[in-house]
């Protein structure tokens, strides 16, 4: 049975028709105005109608924010003016199709668990390092939602007491040390210091402003010492966060996704080192595997569709998330 997955971002909406093996049969993408919630809803409806083509399919919608345990209400989205929005009810009323709503990082993590890097394990943690840091937790083959549906907000785990102020209002969240924005801040600081930062400084002078993410990514691939040092610093923070998560969740696998994960082992190596350096009872605690995500930018679409299929099809009950 095919299902439709919709992944809502701050600047675009992506959607696809996805089969039972996680393959996308049809894909669409449209820009969106994050300041106009009604326009976003209209764009979602138009995309689903286009993808469905008159057929009845379950629909999964991945949104960036807090979603209730019933996969229905958007409590809060940071970049879209949705507050306690009954999104599932509104979409079902307009479409006449079964809809479930989930967090975008949960959807991406579920896709990796079912069809990507985590398909051979039962317990997995995914951290996505992009503009911010997202997360998803799979425990015993089930997506961990928590009592209110908002579990897995790993980017706001506090790792530095009185650290950098985060957009959530707290200080010292891993999002401020393990995200793409953090990598830019670290790279610019290394450029300011000279020494191994000379290459970064030269690129910054050419650009006439702060170092942008794509420039840093290119320098990492080229082996620039300053860019690699910034990446190692970011990886160290992610590794420390993983060490703390490991003693609570005991995953067999950590999956690192998002744009920063394009660095591959250049990122995973410092993550692994920091993890071992900060792991309690090192030498006695079983060590998980670290891997980068396999499904890329399409993971949210694939995961949202699969979660909708599980919700709609009782034959998938063994995999269906609680809630």
Secondary structure, 3 states (H helix, E strand, C coil): CCEEEEEECCCEEEEEEECCCCCEEEEEEEECCCCCHHHHHHHHHHHHHHHHCCCCCEEEEEECEEECCCCCCEEEECCCCCEEECHHHHHHHHHCCCEEEEEHHHHHHHHHHHHCCCCCCCCEEEEEECCCEEEEEEECCEECCCCCCCCCCHHHCECCCCCCECCCCCECECHHHHCHHHHHHHHHHHHHHCHHHHHHHHHHHHHCCCCCHHHHHHHHHHCCHHHHHHHHHHHHHHHHHHHHHHHHHCCCEEEEECHHHHHCHHHHHHHHHHHHHHCCCCCCCCCCEEEECCCHHHHHHHHHHHHHHHHHCHHHCCCCCCC
